[in-house]
């Protein structure tokens, strides 16, 4: 269905707003996917708070102009579905990678993170990035480790002494 000029402006404005706040983007060619497969991809994206949209390439080029994703403009050819990660930089990569495992017709074309265009092969690397909660827990574990070791070191002499007394007691009771 063809869009009139106002409809095109609305699409460009919507995608530009999303692109200006997104952390990462992935563009994939969806040629050959059925409607039910695309619906499944959209559902998976919605669950991960990923903005997924099929946009004409000319409109997408205008929408990403002036954003971190302007580096993707040259590669916008063919039927592409664009995914923008809104909360977690790796969310869109996880959604696309998981879907591409089961559906070989979804071909990743471009990956962008932090204003840089990455090769499509870096999708897995981006997908393996920890979420915000995972990164915080890893950081807290790193901060907590020296304190735990210090406490265990302080506790070791007293616990060793208690075990020695218990062994002496058991030896006297056995004799």
N, C-alpha and C positions, 0 to 999 in steps of 0.2 A: 504494500500500500504506500503510495507516494505521499510525502509530507509537503505541506505548503511552507512558505518562508517562515512563518511564525512557529510552526512545529519544529523546523530545523533549528531555529534560534533557541528554542526551549531545550532541545536535546543537547546542543552545544553548551548551553549554560549549565545544565544539570551535570553533564560529564565533567565540565571544567571545574565546577564546585567540588565534586568528588575528588578529582585529580589533584586539586590544590591542597587537600587535607590528607590524602592517602600516603601510606608509608612505602608501599611497593606495588608494582603492576606486572601483570603477565598477559601476553596476547597469544592466543592459540587459534589455529585454523580448525574449524569445526566441520569441514566438508565431509558429508557422508553420515553424519550423526542423525538419528531419528529424533522426532519431537519428544518422545518419552525419555530418550537419553539426555537431551538438552534440559528437560524438566528436572531430571534427577541431578544434573550438574547444578542447576539453579537452586534446588532445595539444599544440596550440600553446601553451596556457597552461602546461602542465607543463614544456615545454622552456625557458620563460622564468622559471621558479620563481614562477609566479603561482598562488595558491590560487583555484580556481573552484568554485562550489557553487550548486546550485539549492536554495533553502530557502524554506519557507513564510514569508510576510511577517510573521506574528505571531511566529514563532520568531526571525526575523532582527531584528525590533524589539527583542526582549529581549536578543539577543546583542550588539547594538551599543550598548546602553545603558551609559553610563559610559565609552565610548571616544571617540576622535576622530571617529568616524563616526556619532555620535548625531544629527548634523544631517541624516542621510539618512532618519530614521524617518518623517517626514511624507510622503515621496514613495514609500514602499513600497506600491505597489498594482499589481495585475496579476501575471502570471507573470514573475518576474525571476530572472536569473542574476547572482550577485554574484561579483566578482573582486577579490581583494586582492593588492596588490603587496608581496612580502616582502623584496626586496633593493634594488630600484631603483624610485623613485617613478613613473617613466614606463613601467615594464614592462607593467602591466595596461592602460594606455591604448594602448600599441603593439599589444598582442595584440588588443584589442577593435577598434581602428581598422582594422587589417589585415584582420580577419575581416569587419567590416562593409562593407568595400569590395567584397568578392566576394559577400556575402550581405546583400541589402537588407532582409531580414526581421528582422535583428538591429537593434533600435532602442535606442540609448543613451538612458537616462533620467536618470541622475545620475552626477556625478563629484565625489569628495571628496578633498581634499588638505589636510593640516595642520589638520584640524578645521573646515574651511570647505566648504560645499556650493557647487560651481561649476556654471555652466550646462553642459548637455550639449555645447554648441558649443565649450567649452574642451578637449574631449577631444584634438583635434589639437595644441593648444598643449602639453598635458601629454605627449603622445606624442613631441613633438619635443625634449623635455628630454634633455640628454646623460646617458649612463650614468655611473656613478662613474669608470670608467676613462677615458672620454672627457673628463670634467670635469678629472680630474687631469692628463691630457696637455695640455689647453688651458691650465691654470694653469702647468704647467711651461714650456710654450712662451712664455707671457707673461713668466715670470721669466728665461728664457734670452735673450730678444730683446735687452735692453740690453747684456748682456755680449758677445753676438756682434757687435753694432754697434761696441762699443768696440774689440774685437780687430781688426775690419776697418779701423777708423779708424787704429789703430796700425800696421797692416800696409801701408796704402796708400802712404805715402812710400817705403818700401823697395822695394815691388814696382814703383812708378812709376820709380824710379831704375834698377832692373834692366832694365825695358823700354826706357828711354832708352839705356842702354849697349848693349843688343842692337841697337837701331836704328842707333846710330853704327857699331857693328861691321859690320852688314850693308851700310851705305852705303860704308864703306871697302873692303869686299870686292868690292862691285859696281864700284868705280872703278878 
